Amino acid sequence: MRTLHLIRHGETNWNRERRAQGQQESVLTDTGREQARQLRQALRDIPVQAVFVSSSQRARETAEIAFSERDVPMEYCDLLREINMGPWEGQLYADIQKNDPQRYHAFWNQPDAFLLSGAETFADIQHRALSRLEKILAETDAGHIAIVSHGVWIKSLLCAIEGRDLADLWQPPAMHNCARSTIQIQRDGSRRITLYCDKPYEHPSVEIQNEH
């Protein structure tokens, strides 16, 4: 059995300001760095053998703290970056809601219908996430693999593996900063998902046959 650990980055200054980040750069807050240290502690007994990291600064910072005590290879990848939000990036969500209410509503309530010129759709990022995941699985035989990425990237991937529509992407559980989701890949190719947010809690596991 192989286990994937999908990790969202720690809190950033733009998270705190409620500002759309997308593929723009932001930095971890003191809280975000502490979340990464707590993650390091939570992973202390897990023999992670390979780490793949979004090339965004906030993900790199998180990974460098979380795996600072390990001699483990890290690979940085643009395909692990967050959804490209186009002209929204850098804006406060409150301003987006005021100036573009219909698309703002679609983003948070009908993600399958979200369409903004210059931005990725949720289908775009889901395809990107699935493609990169399959490449990671093909290029390493590590038993425990960590992927440090972003909320929408991880949520879109979990939707696909659980067999849920993109319309349900924002359904609970919430993807908090430094939340960890694990996917266990059985020898027959089936996948079992266990979700963690802040601290481990019960969530129904789902077994999905590998169709990708």
Secondary structure, 3 states (H helix, E strand, C coil): CEEEEEEECCCEHHHHHCECCCCCCCCECHHHHHHHHHHHHHCCCCCCCEEEEECCHHHHHHHHHHCCCCCCCEEEEHHHCCCCCHHHCCCEHHHHHHHCHHHHHHHHHCHHHCCCCCCCCHHHHHHHHHHHHHHHHHHCCCCEEEEEECHHHHHHHHHHHHCCCHHHCCCCCCCCCCCEEEEEECCCCCEEEEEECCCECCCCCEEECCCC
